[in-house]
Amino acid sequence: MKLYGSIDLHSYNNVMVLIDEKDKVVYQKRLANDLSLILEQLSPYASSLEGIVVESTYNWYWLVDGLMEKEHHP
């Protein structure tokens, strides 16, 4: 099953949502802006993730760089 991710990044936290091919939400949670926590939450879904969209007005580099380093492709 293919999954698609979205992270709405705010100053101190983010909302991460994963949906399947039928637009069904399979994961949704507000998380602290901690790269290790975000990667931990993504790890059970990593093999199914097609990509991740990051929405942010500024200060998104640390997240995108960290996701790309772990081969999650925003």
mmCIF file of the N, C-alpha and C atoms, coordinates in Angstrom:
data_MODEL
# 
_entry.id   MODEL 
# 
loop_
_atom_site.group_PDB 
_atom_site.id 
_atom_site.type_symbol 
_atom_site.label_atom_id 
_atom_site.label_alt_id 
_atom_site.label_comp_id 
_atom_site.label_asym_id 
_atom_site.label_entity_id 
_atom_site.label_seq_id 
_atom_site.pdbx_PDB_ins_code 
_atom_site.Cartn_x 
_atom_site.Cartn_y 
_atom_site.Cartn_z 
_atom_site.occupancy 
_atom_site.B_iso_or_equiv 
_atom_site.pdbx_formal_charge 
_atom_site.auth_seq_id 
_atom_site.auth_comp_id 
_atom_site.auth_asym_id 
_atom_site.auth_atom_id 
_atom_site.pdbx_PDB_model_num 
ATOM 1   N N  . MET A 1 1  ? 0.843  -1.176 0.000  1.00 0.00 ? 1  MET A N  1 
ATOM 2   C CA . MET A 1 1  ? 0.000  0.000  0.000  1.00 0.00 ? 1  MET A CA 1 
ATOM 3   C C  . MET A 1 1  ? 0.889  1.239  0.000  1.00 0.00 ? 1  MET A C  1 
ATOM 4   N N  . LYS A 1 2  ? 0.669  2.127  -0.937 1.00 0.00 ? 2  LYS A N  1 
ATOM 5   C CA . LYS A 1 2  ? 1.413  3.370  -1.005 1.00 0.00 ? 2  LYS A CA 1 
ATOM 6   C C  . LYS A 1 2  ? 0.853  4.376  -0.015 1.00 0.00 ? 2  LYS A C  1 
ATOM 7   N N  . LEU A 1 3  ? 1.771  5.108  0.627  1.00 0.00 ? 3  LEU A N  1 
ATOM 8   C CA . LEU A 1 3  ? 1.388  6.156  1.566  1.00 0.00 ? 3  LEU A CA 1 
ATOM 9   C C  . LEU A 1 3  ? 2.025  7.469  1.138  1.00 0.00 ? 3  LEU A C  1 
ATOM 10  N N  . TYR A 1 4  ? 1.339  8.548  1.475  1.00 0.00 ? 4  TYR A N  1 
ATOM 11  C CA . TYR A 1 4  ? 1.797  9.887  1.159  1.00 0.00 ? 4  TYR A CA 1 
ATOM 12  C C  . TYR A 1 4  ? 1.765  10.703 2.448  1.00 0.00 ? 4  TYR A C  1 
ATOM 13  N N  . GLY A 1 5  ? 2.847  11.446 2.707  1.00 0.00 ? 5  GLY A N  1 
ATOM 14  C CA . GLY A 1 5  ? 2.953  12.176 3.960  1.00 0.00 ? 5  GLY A CA 1 
ATOM 15  C C  . GLY A 1 5  ? 2.900  13.674 3.779  1.00 0.00 ? 5  GLY A C  1 
ATOM 16  N N  . SER A 1 6  ? 2.488  14.331 4.855  1.00 0.00 ? 6  SER A N  1 
ATOM 17  C CA . SER A 1 6  ? 2.452  15.784 4.899  1.00 0.00 ? 6  SER A CA 1 
ATOM 18  C C  . SER A 1 6  ? 2.846  16.218 6.303  1.00 0.00 ? 6  SER A C  1 
ATOM 19  N N  . ILE A 1 7  ? 3.720  17.213 6.375  1.00 0.00 ? 7  ILE A N  1 
ATOM 20  C CA . ILE A 1 7  ? 4.108  17.773 7.669  1.00 0.00 ? 7  ILE A CA 1 
ATOM 21  C C  . ILE A 1 7  ? 3.881  19.275 7.607  1.00 0.00 ? 7  ILE A C  1 
ATOM 22  N N  . ASP A 1 8  ? 2.999  19.758 8.467  1.00 0.00 ? 8  ASP A N  1 
ATOM 23  C CA . ASP A 1 8  ? 2.729  21.189 8.598  1.00 0.00 ? 8  ASP A CA 1 
ATOM 24  C C  . ASP A 1 8  ? 3.606  21.680 9.744  1.00 0.00 ? 8  ASP A C  1 
ATOM 25  N N  . LEU A 1 9  ? 4.665  22.379 9.401  1.00 0.00 ? 9  LEU A N  1 
ATOM 26  C CA . LEU A 1 9  ? 5.693  22.767 10.367 1.00 0.00 ? 9  LEU A CA 1 
ATOM 27  C C  . LEU A 1 9  ? 5.410  24.142 10.954 1.00 0.00 ? 9  LEU A C  1 
ATOM 28  N N  . HIS A 1 10 ? 5.400  24.205 12.275 1.00 0.00 ? 10 HIS A N  1 
ATOM 29  C CA . HIS A 1 10 ? 5.227  25.461 13.010 1.00 0.00 ? 10 HIS A CA 1 
ATOM 30  C C  . HIS A 1 10 ? 6.505  25.742 13.797 1.00 0.00 ? 10 HIS A C  1 
ATOM 31  N N  . SER A 1 11 ? 6.534  26.790 14.565 1.00 0.00 ? 11 SER A N  1 
ATOM 32  C CA . SER A 1 11 ? 7.738  27.175 15.298 1.00 0.00 ? 11 SER A CA 1 
ATOM 33  C C  . SER A 1 11 ? 8.208  26.123 16.297 1.00 0.00 ? 11 SER A C  1 
ATOM 34  N N  . TYR A 1 12 ? 7.279  25.544 17.052 1.00 0.00 ? 12 TYR A N  1 
ATOM 35  C CA . TYR A 1 12 ? 7.664  24.626 18.132 1.00 0.00 ? 12 TYR A CA 1 
ATOM 36  C C  . TYR A 1 12 ? 7.138  23.216 17.953 1.00 0.00 ? 12 TYR A C  1 
ATOM 37  N N  . ASN A 1 13 ? 6.197  23.022 17.041 1.00 0.00 ? 13 ASN A N  1 
ATOM 38  C CA . ASN A 1 13 ? 5.636  21.692 16.815 1.00 0.00 ? 13 ASN A CA 1 
ATOM 39  C C  . ASN A 1 13 ? 5.215  21.560 15.359 1.00 0.00 ? 13 ASN A C  1 
ATOM 40  N N  . ASN A 1 14 ? 4.742  20.380 15.029 1.00 0.00 ? 14 ASN A N  1 
ATOM 41  C CA . ASN A 1 14 ? 4.286  20.125 13.669 1.00 0.00 ? 14 ASN A CA 1 
ATOM 42  C C  . ASN A 1 14 ? 3.125  19.146 13.720 1.00 0.00 ? 14 ASN A C  1 
ATOM 43  N N  . VAL A 1 15 ? 2.376  19.099 12.642 1.00 0.00 ? 15 VAL A N  1 
ATOM 44  C CA . VAL A 1 15 ? 1.308  18.109 12.512 1.00 0.00 ? 15 VAL A CA 1 
ATOM 45  C C  . VAL A 1 15 ? 1.679  17.233 11.324 1.00 0.00 ? 15 VAL A C  1 
ATOM 46  N N  . MET A 1 16 ? 1.818  15.942 11.601 1.00 0.00 ? 16 MET A N  1 
ATOM 47  C CA . MET A 1 16 ? 2.177  14.998 10.554 1.00 0.00 ? 16 MET A CA 1 
ATOM 48  C C  . MET A 1 16 ? 0.969  14.128 10.236 1.00 0.00 ? 16 MET A C  1 
ATOM 49  N N  . VAL A 1 17 ? 0.689  13.981 8.939  1.00 0.00 ? 17 VAL A N  1 
ATOM 50  C CA . VAL A 1 17 ? -0.430 13.170 8.475  1.00 0.00 ? 17 VAL A CA 1 
ATOM 51  C C  . VAL A 1 17 ? 0.073  12.252 7.372  1.00 0.00 ? 17 VAL A C  1 
ATOM 52  N N  . LEU A 1 18 ? -0.324 10.989 7.440  1.00 0.00 ? 18 LEU A N  1 
ATOM 53  C CA . LEU A 1 18 ? -0.048 10.029 6.378  1.00 0.00 ? 18 LEU A CA 1 
ATOM 54  C C  . LEU A 1 18 ? -1.377 9.520  5.859  1.00 0.00 ? 18 LEU A C  1 
ATOM 55  N N  . ILE A 1 19 ? -1.508 9.514  4.534  1.00 0.00 ? 19 ILE A N  1 
ATOM 56  C CA . ILE A 1 19 ? -2.738 9.011  3.916  1.00 0.00 ? 19 ILE A CA 1 
ATOM 57  C C  . ILE A 1 19 ? -2.381 7.895  2.934  1.00 0.00 ? 19 ILE A C  1 
ATOM 58  N N  . ASP A 1 20 ? -3.377 7.054  2.649  1.00 0.00 ? 20 ASP A N  1 
ATOM 59  C CA . ASP A 1 20 ? -3.171 5.988  1.673  1.00 0.00 ? 20 ASP A CA 1 
ATOM 60  C C  . ASP A 1 20 ? -3.682 6.432  0.304  1.00 0.00 ? 20 ASP A C  1 
ATOM 61  N N  . GLU A 1 21 ? -3.678 5.516  -0.646 1.00 0.00 ? 21 GLU A N  1 
ATOM 62  C CA . GLU A 1 21 ? -4.072 5.830  -2.022 1.00 0.00 ? 21 GLU A CA 1 
ATOM 63  C C  . GLU A 1 21 ? -5.534 6.231  -2.161 1.00 0.00 ? 21 GLU A C  1 
ATOM 64  N N  . LYS A 1 22 ? -6.335 5.905  -1.164 1.00 0.00 ? 22 LYS A N  1 
ATOM 65  C CA . LYS A 1 22 ? -7.761 6.245  -1.192 1.00 0.00 ? 22 LYS A CA 1 
ATOM 66  C C  . LYS A 1 22 ? -8.080 7.447  -0.304 1.00 0.00 ? 22 LYS A C  1 
ATOM 67  N N  . ASP A 1 23 ? -7.058 8.197  0.037  1.00 0.00 ? 23 ASP A N  1 
ATOM 68  C CA . ASP A 1 23 ? -7.174 9.387  0.888  1.00 0.00 ? 23 ASP A CA 1 
ATOM 69  C C  . ASP A 1 23 ? -7.613 9.076  2.314  1.00 0.00 ? 23 ASP A C  1 
ATOM 70  N N  . LYS A 1 24 ? -7.457 7.856  2.757  1.00 0.00 ? 24 LYS A N  1 
ATOM 71  C CA . LYS A 1 24 ? -7.775 7.489  4.140  1.00 0.00 ? 24 LYS A CA 1 
ATOM 72  C C  . LYS A 1 24 ? -6.586 7.840  5.033  1.00 0.00 ? 24 LYS A C  1 
ATOM 73  N N  . VAL A 1 25 ? -6.859 8.558  6.119  1.00 0.00 ? 25 VAL A N  1 
ATOM 74  C CA . VAL A 1 25 ? -5.808 8.923  7.060  1.00 0.00 ? 25 VAL A CA 1 
ATOM 75  C C  . VAL A 1 25 ? -5.397 7.673  7.843  1.00 0.00 ? 25 VAL A C  1 
ATOM 76  N N  . VAL A 1 26 ? -4.107 7.340  7.759  1.00 0.00 ? 26 VAL A N  1 
ATOM 77  C CA . VAL A 1 26 ? -3.602 6.185  8.494  1.00 0.00 ? 26 VAL A CA 1 
ATOM 78  C C  . VAL A 1 26 ? -2.777 6.603  9.710  1.00 0.00 ? 26 VAL A C  1 
ATOM 79  N N  . TYR A 1 27 ? -2.385 7.876  9.754  1.00 0.00 ? 27 TYR A N  1 
ATOM 80  C CA . TYR A 1 27 ? -1.632 8.400  10.894 1.00 0.00 ? 27 TYR A CA 1 
ATOM 81  C C  . TYR A 1 27 ? -1.838 9.904  10.925 1.00 0.00 ? 27 TYR A C  1 
ATOM 82  N N  . GLN A 1 28 ? -2.084 10.435 12.121 1.00 0.00 ? 28 GLN A N  1 
ATOM 83  C CA . GLN A 1 28 ? -2.188 11.890 12.299 1.00 0.00 ? 28 GLN A CA 1 
ATOM 84  C C  . GLN A 1 28 ? -1.820 12.211 13.727 1.00 0.00 ? 28 GLN A C  1 
ATOM 85  N N  . LYS A 1 29 ? -0.834 13.106 13.892 1.00 0.00 ? 29 LYS A N  1 
ATOM 86  C CA . LYS A 1 29 ? -0.404 13.433 15.249 1.00 0.00 ? 29 LYS A CA 1 
ATOM 87  C C  . LYS A 1 29 ? 0.352  14.755 15.263 1.00 0.00 ? 29 LYS A C  1 
ATOM 88  N N  . ARG A 1 30 ? 0.182  15.513 16.343 1.00 0.00 ? 30 ARG A N  1 
ATOM 89  C CA . ARG A 1 30 ? 0.980  16.718 16.581 1.00 0.00 ? 30 ARG A CA 1 
ATOM 90  C C  . ARG A 1 30 ? 2.228  16.272 17.334 1.00 0.00 ? 30 ARG A C  1 
ATOM 91  N N  . LEU A 1 31 ? 3.381  16.700 16.827 1.00 0.00 ? 31 LEU A N  1 
ATOM 92  C CA . LEU A 1 31 ? 4.659  16.294 17.412 1.00 0.00 ? 31 LEU A CA 1 
ATOM 93  C C  . LEU A 1 31 ? 5.517  17.507 17.718 1.00 0.00 ? 31 LEU A C  1 
ATOM 94  N N  . ALA A 1 32 ? 6.406  17.355 18.661 1.00 0.00 ? 32 ALA A N  1 
ATOM 95  C CA . ALA A 1 32 ? 7.408  18.387 18.917 1.00 0.00 ? 32 ALA A CA 1 
ATOM 96  C C  . ALA A 1 32 ? 8.368  18.433 17.737 1.00 0.00 ? 32 ALA A C  1 
ATOM 97  N N  . ASN A 1 33 ? 8.978  19.573 17.515 1.00 0.00 ? 33 ASN A N  1 
ATOM 98  C CA . ASN A 1 33 ? 9.955  19.711 16.428 1.00 0.00 ? 33 ASN A CA 1 
ATOM 99  C C  . ASN A 1 33 ? 11.290 19.103 16.850 1.00 0.00 ? 33 ASN A C  1 
ATOM 100 N N  . ASP A 1 34 ? 11.320 17.794 16.837 1.00 0.00 ? 34 ASP A N  1 
ATOM 101 C CA . ASP A 1 34 ? 12.496 17.008 17.211 1.00 0.00 ? 34 ASP A CA 1 
ATOM 102 C C  . ASP A 1 34 ? 12.694 15.974 16.103 1.00 0.00 ? 34 ASP A C  1 
ATOM 103 N N  . LEU A 1 35 ? 13.780 16.117 15.348 1.00 0.00 ? 35 LEU A N  1 
ATOM 104 C CA . LEU A 1 35 ? 14.000 15.259 14.191 1.00 0.00 ? 35 LEU A CA 1 
ATOM 105 C C  . LEU A 1 35 ? 13.983 13.780 14.553 1.00 0.00 ? 35 LEU A C  1 
ATOM 106 N N  . SER A 1 36 ? 14.614 13.407 15.664 1.00 0.00 ? 36 SER A N  1 
ATOM 107 C CA . SER A 1 36 ? 14.638 11.989 16.033 1.00 0.00 ? 36 SER A CA 1 
ATOM 108 C C  . SER A 1 36 ? 13.240 11.466 16.332 1.00 0.00 ? 36 SER A C  1 
ATOM 109 N N  . LEU A 1 37 ? 12.395 12.276 16.936 1.00 0.00 ? 37 LEU A N  1 
ATOM 110 C CA . LEU A 1 37 ? 11.012 11.878 17.206 1.00 0.00 ? 37 LEU A CA 1 
ATOM 111 C C  . LEU A 1 37 ? 10.229 11.726 15.900 1.00 0.00 ? 37 LEU A C  1 
ATOM 112 N N  . ILE A 1 38 ? 10.397 12.660 14.991 1.00 0.00 ? 38 ILE A N  1 
ATOM 113 C CA . ILE A 1 38 ? 9.698  12.601 13.704 1.00 0.00 ? 38 ILE A CA 1 
ATOM 114 C C  . ILE A 1 38 ? 10.114 11.351 12.932 1.00 0.00 ? 38 ILE A C  1 
ATOM 115 N N  . LEU A 1 39 ? 11.417 11.086 12.880 1.00 0.00 ? 39 LEU A N  1 
ATOM 116 C CA . LEU A 1 39 ? 11.910 9.897  12.182 1.00 0.00 ? 39 LEU A CA 1 
ATOM 117 C C  . LEU A 1 39 ? 11.429 8.615  12.846 1.00 0.00 ? 39 LEU A C  1 
ATOM 118 N N  . GLU A 1 40 ? 11.362 8.619  14.166 1.00 0.00 ? 40 GLU A N  1 
ATOM 119 C CA . GLU A 1 40 ? 10.850 7.460  14.903 1.00 0.00 ? 40 GLU A CA 1 
ATOM 120 C C  . GLU A 1 40 ? 9.397  7.177  14.538 1.00 0.00 ? 40 GLU A C  1 
ATOM 121 N N  . GLN A 1 41 ? 8.598  8.234  14.436 1.00 0.00 ? 41 GLN A N  1 
ATOM 122 C CA . GLN A 1 41 ? 7.187  8.066  14.097 1.00 0.00 ? 41 GLN A CA 1 
ATOM 123 C C  . GLN A 1 41 ? 7.001  7.625  12.643 1.00 0.00 ? 41 GLN A C  1 
ATOM 124 N N  . LEU A 1 42 ? 7.904  8.022  11.758 1.00 0.00 ? 42 LEU A N  1 
ATOM 125 C CA . LEU A 1 42 ? 7.827  7.630  10.355 1.00 0.00 ? 42 LEU A CA 1 
ATOM 126 C C  . LEU A 1 42 ? 8.333  6.207  10.108 1.00 0.00 ? 42 LEU A C  1 
ATOM 127 N N  . SER A 1 43 ? 9.188  5.713  10.980 1.00 0.00 ? 43 SER A N  1 
ATOM 128 C CA . SER A 1 43 ? 9.878  4.447  10.717 1.00 0.00 ? 43 SER A CA 1 
ATOM 129 C C  . SER A 1 43 ? 8.960  3.258  10.417 1.00 0.00 ? 43 SER A C  1 
ATOM 130 N N  . PRO A 1 44 ? 7.816  3.077  11.084 1.00 0.00 ? 44 PRO A N  1 
ATOM 131 C CA . PRO A 1 44 ? 6.967  1.934  10.734 1.00 0.00 ? 44 PRO A CA 1 
ATOM 132 C C  . PRO A 1 44 ? 6.372  2.026  9.327  1.00 0.00 ? 44 PRO A C  1 
ATOM 133 N N  . TYR A 1 45 ? 6.372  3.210  8.750  1.00 0.00 ? 45 TYR A N  1 
ATOM 134 C CA . TYR A 1 45 ? 5.740  3.435  7.452  1.00 0.00 ? 45 TYR A CA 1 
ATOM 135 C C  . TYR A 1 45 ? 6.761  3.654  6.334  1.00 0.00 ? 45 TYR A C  1 
ATOM 136 N N  . ALA A 1 46 ? 8.033  3.653  6.655  1.00 0.00 ? 46 ALA A N  1 
ATOM 137 C CA . ALA A 1 46 ? 9.084  4.058  5.722  1.00 0.00 ? 46 ALA A CA 1 
ATOM 138 C C  . ALA A 1 46 ? 9.061  3.300  4.406  1.00 0.00 ? 46 ALA A C  1 
ATOM 139 N N  . SER A 1 47 ? 8.823  2.007  4.442  1.00 0.00 ? 47 SER A N  1 
ATOM 140 C CA . SER A 1 47 ? 8.878  1.221  3.203  1.00 0.00 ? 47 SER A CA 1 
ATOM 141 C C  . SER A 1 47 ? 7.702  1.511  2.273  1.00 0.00 ? 47 SER A C  1 
ATOM 142 N N  . SER A 1 48 ? 6.628  2.091  2.800  1.00 0.00 ? 48 SER A N  1 
ATOM 143 C CA . SER A 1 48 ? 5.440  2.384  1.988  1.00 0.00 ? 48 SER A CA 1 
ATOM 144 C C  . SER A 1 48 ? 5.338  3.835  1.552  1.00 0.00 ? 48 SER A C  1 
ATOM 145 N N  . LEU A 1 49 ? 6.163  4.711  2.131  1.00 0.00 ? 49 LEU A N  1 
ATOM 146 C CA . LEU A 1 49 ? 6.060  6.147  1.841  1.00 0.00 ? 49 LEU A CA 1 
ATOM 147 C C  . LEU A 1 49 ? 6.575  6.481  0.448  1.00 0.00 ? 49 LEU A C  1 
ATOM 148 N N  . GLU A 1 50 ? 5.739  7.131  -0.334 1.00 0.00 ? 50 GLU A N  1 
ATOM 149 C CA . GLU A 1 50 ? 6.113  7.592  -1.664 1.00 0.00 ? 50 GLU A CA 1 
ATOM 150 C C  . GLU A 1 50 ? 6.791  8.955  -1.607 1.00 0.00 ? 50 GLU A C  1 
ATOM 151 N N  . GLY A 1 51 ? 6.444  9.762  -0.634 1.00 0.00 ? 51 GLY A N  1 
ATOM 152 C CA . GLY A 1 51 ? 7.019  11.089 -0.490 1.00 0.00 ? 51 GLY A CA 1 
ATOM 153 C C  . GLY A 1 51 ? 6.352  11.832 0.652  1.00 0.00 ? 51 GLY A C  1 
ATOM 154 N N  . ILE A 1 52 ? 6.972  12.936 1.020  1.00 0.00 ? 52 ILE A N  1 
ATOM 155 C CA . ILE A 1 52 ? 6.468  13.764 2.118  1.00 0.00 ? 52 ILE A CA 1 
ATOM 156 C C  . ILE A 1 52 ? 6.484  15.222 1.662  1.00 0.00 ? 52 ILE A C  1 
ATOM 157 N N  . VAL A 1 53 ? 5.379  15.905 1.878  1.00 0.00 ? 53 VAL A N  1 
ATOM 158 C CA . VAL A 1 53 ? 5.284  17.330 1.585  1.00 0.00 ? 53 VAL A CA 1 
ATOM 159 C C  . VAL A 1 53 ? 5.469  18.080 2.903  1.00 0.00 ? 53 VAL A C  1 
ATOM 160 N N  . VAL A 1 54 ? 6.316  19.113 2.883  1.00 0.00 ? 54 VAL A N  1 
ATOM 161 C CA . VAL A 1 54 ? 6.536  19.933 4.078  1.00 0.00 ? 54 VAL A CA 1 
ATOM 162 C C  . VAL A 1 54 ? 6.002  21.323 3.781  1.00 0.00 ? 54 VAL A C  1 
ATOM 163 N N  . GLU A 1 55 ? 5.096  21.797 4.627  1.00 0.00 ? 55 GLU A N  1 
ATOM 164 C CA . GLU A 1 55 ? 4.538  23.138 4.506  1.00 0.00 ? 55 GLU A CA 1 
ATOM 165 C C  . GLU A 1 55 ? 5.111  23.982 5.636  1.00 0.00 ? 55 GLU A C  1 
ATOM 166 N N  . SER A 1 56 ? 5.766  25.056 5.275  1.00 0.00 ? 56 SER A N  1 
ATOM 167 C CA . SER A 1 56 ? 6.369  25.924 6.272  1.00 0.00 ? 56 SER A CA 1 
ATOM 168 C C  . SER A 1 56 ? 6.671  27.273 5.644  1.00 0.00 ? 56 SER A C  1 
ATOM 169 N N  . THR A 1 57 ? 6.621  28.324 6.443  1.00 0.00 ? 57 THR A N  1 
ATOM 170 C CA . THR A 1 57 ? 6.954  29.642 5.919  1.00 0.00 ? 57 THR A CA 1 
ATOM 171 C C  . THR A 1 57 ? 8.430  29.958 6.095  1.00 0.00 ? 57 THR A C  1 
ATOM 172 N N  . TYR A 1 58 ? 9.061  29.377 7.090  1.00 0.00 ? 58 TYR A N  1 
ATOM 173 C CA . TYR A 1 58 ? 10.490 29.583 7.313  1.00 0.00 ? 58 TYR A CA 1 
ATOM 174 C C  . TYR A 1 58 ? 11.010 28.472 8.228  1.00 0.00 ? 58 TYR A C  1 
ATOM 175 N N  . ASN A 1 59 ? 12.322 28.384 8.344  1.00 0.00 ? 59 ASN A N  1 
ATOM 176 C CA . ASN A 1 59 ? 12.984 27.452 9.259  1.00 0.00 ? 59 ASN A CA 1 
ATOM 177 C C  . ASN A 1 59 ? 12.633 25.993 8.980  1.00 0.00 ? 59 ASN A C  1 
ATOM 178 N N  . TRP A 1 60 ? 12.577 25.612 7.731  1.00 0.00 ? 60 TRP A N  1 
ATOM 179 C CA . TRP A 1 60 ? 12.240 24.245 7.364  1.00 0.00 ? 60 TRP A CA 1 
ATOM 180 C C  . TRP A 1 60 ? 13.463 23.417 6.995  1.00 0.00 ? 60 TRP A C  1 
ATOM 181 N N  . TYR A 1 61 ? 14.619 24.066 6.867  1.00 0.00 ? 61 TYR A N  1 
ATOM 182 C CA . TYR A 1 61 ? 15.809 23.393 6.360  1.00 0.00 ? 61 TYR A CA 1 
ATOM 183 C C  . TYR A 1 61 ? 16.219 22.185 7.199  1.00 0.00 ? 61 TYR A C  1 
ATOM 184 N N  . TRP A 1 62 ? 16.197 22.324 8.512  1.00 0.00 ? 62 TRP A N  1 
ATOM 185 C CA . TRP A 1 62 ? 16.620 21.221 9.378  1.00 0.00 ? 62 TRP A CA 1 
ATOM 186 C C  . TRP A 1 62 ? 15.755 19.984 9.155  1.00 0.00 ? 62 TRP A C  1 
ATOM 187 N N  . LEU A 1 63 ? 14.461 20.189 8.935  1.00 0.00 ? 63 LEU A N  1 
ATOM 188 C CA . LEU A 1 63 ? 13.544 19.063 8.747  1.00 0.00 ? 63 LEU A CA 1 
ATOM 189 C C  . LEU A 1 63 ? 13.760 18.405 7.387  1.00 0.00 ? 63 LEU A C  1 
ATOM 190 N N  . VAL A 1 64 ? 13.801 19.197 6.336  1.00 0.00 ? 64 VAL A N  1 
ATOM 191 C CA . VAL A 1 64 ? 13.978 18.646 4.989  1.00 0.00 ? 64 VAL A CA 1 
ATOM 192 C C  . VAL A 1 64 ? 15.342 17.968 4.870  1.00 0.00 ? 64 VAL A C  1 
ATOM 193 N N  . ASP A 1 65 ? 16.390 18.598 5.379  1.00 0.00 ? 65 ASP A N  1 
ATOM 194 C CA . ASP A 1 65 ? 17.719 17.982 5.331  1.00 0.00 ? 65 ASP A CA 1 
ATOM 195 C C  . ASP A 1 65 ? 17.734 16.659 6.094  1.00 0.00 ? 65 ASP A C  1 
ATOM 196 N N  . GLY A 1 66 ? 17.108 16.627 7.266  1.00 0.00 ? 66 GLY A N  1 
ATOM 197 C CA . GLY A 1 66 ? 17.063 15.413 8.066  1.00 0.00 ? 66 GLY A CA 1 
ATOM 198 C C  . GLY A 1 66 ? 16.264 14.303 7.400  1.00 0.00 ? 66 GLY A C  1 
ATOM 199 N N  . LEU A 1 67 ? 15.147 14.648 6.783  1.00 0.00 ? 67 LEU A N  1 
ATOM 200 C CA . LEU A 1 67 ? 14.342 13.649 6.074  1.00 0.00 ? 67 LEU A CA 1 
ATOM 201 C C  . LEU A 1 67 ? 15.092 13.099 4.870  1.00 0.00 ? 67 LEU A C  1 
ATOM 202 N N  . MET A 1 68 ? 15.744 13.974 4.130  1.00 0.00 ? 68 MET A N  1 
ATOM 203 C CA . MET A 1 68 ? 16.484 13.531 2.945  1.00 0.00 ? 68 MET A CA 1 
ATOM 204 C C  . MET A 1 68 ? 17.669 12.651 3.331  1.00 0.00 ? 68 MET A C  1 
ATOM 205 N N  . GLU A 1 69 ? 18.310 12.973 4.438  1.00 0.00 ? 69 GLU A N  1 
ATOM 206 C CA . GLU A 1 69 ? 19.434 12.167 4.907  1.00 0.00 ? 69 GLU A CA 1 
ATOM 207 C C  . GLU A 1 69 ? 18.989 10.727 5.204  1.00 0.00 ? 69 GLU A C  1 
ATOM 208 N N  . LYS A 1 70 ? 17.772 10.577 5.675  1.00 0.00 ? 70 LYS A N  1 
ATOM 209 C CA . LYS A 1 70 ? 17.230 9.248  5.986  1.00 0.00 ? 70 LYS A CA 1 
ATOM 210 C C  . LYS A 1 70 ? 16.423 8.676  4.825  1.00 0.00 ? 70 LYS A C  1 
ATOM 211 N N  . GLU A 1 71 ? 16.564 9.291  3.647  1.00 0.00 ? 71 GLU A N  1 
ATOM 212 C CA . GLU A 1 71 ? 15.954 8.833  2.402  1.00 0.00 ? 71 GLU A CA 1 
ATOM 213 C C  . GLU A 1 71 ? 14.433 8.923  2.366  1.00 0.00 ? 71 GLU A C  1 
ATOM 214 N N  . HIS A 1 72 ? 13.871 9.838  3.146  1.00 0.00 ? 72 HIS A N  1 
ATOM 215 C CA . HIS A 1 72 ? 12.468 10.222 2.993  1.00 0.00 ? 72 HIS A CA 1 
ATOM 216 C C  . HIS A 1 72 ? 12.527 11.438 2.077  1.00 0.00 ? 72 HIS A C  1 
ATOM 217 N N  . HIS A 1 73 ? 11.804 11.422 0.995  1.00 0.00 ? 73 HIS A N  1 
ATOM 218 C CA . HIS A 1 73 ? 11.972 12.469 -0.007 1.00 0.00 ? 73 HIS A CA 1 
ATOM 219 C C  . HIS A 1 73 ? 10.835 13.479 0.004  1.00 0.00 ? 73 HIS A C  1 
ATOM 220 N N  . PRO A 1 74 ? 11.093 14.655 0.648  1.00 0.00 ? 74 PRO A N  1 
ATOM 221 C CA . PRO A 1 74 ? 10.084 15.718 0.626  1.00 0.00 ? 74 PRO A CA 1 
ATOM 222 C C  . PRO A 1 74 ? 9.960  16.317 -0.752 1.00 0.00 ? 74 PRO A C  1 
# 
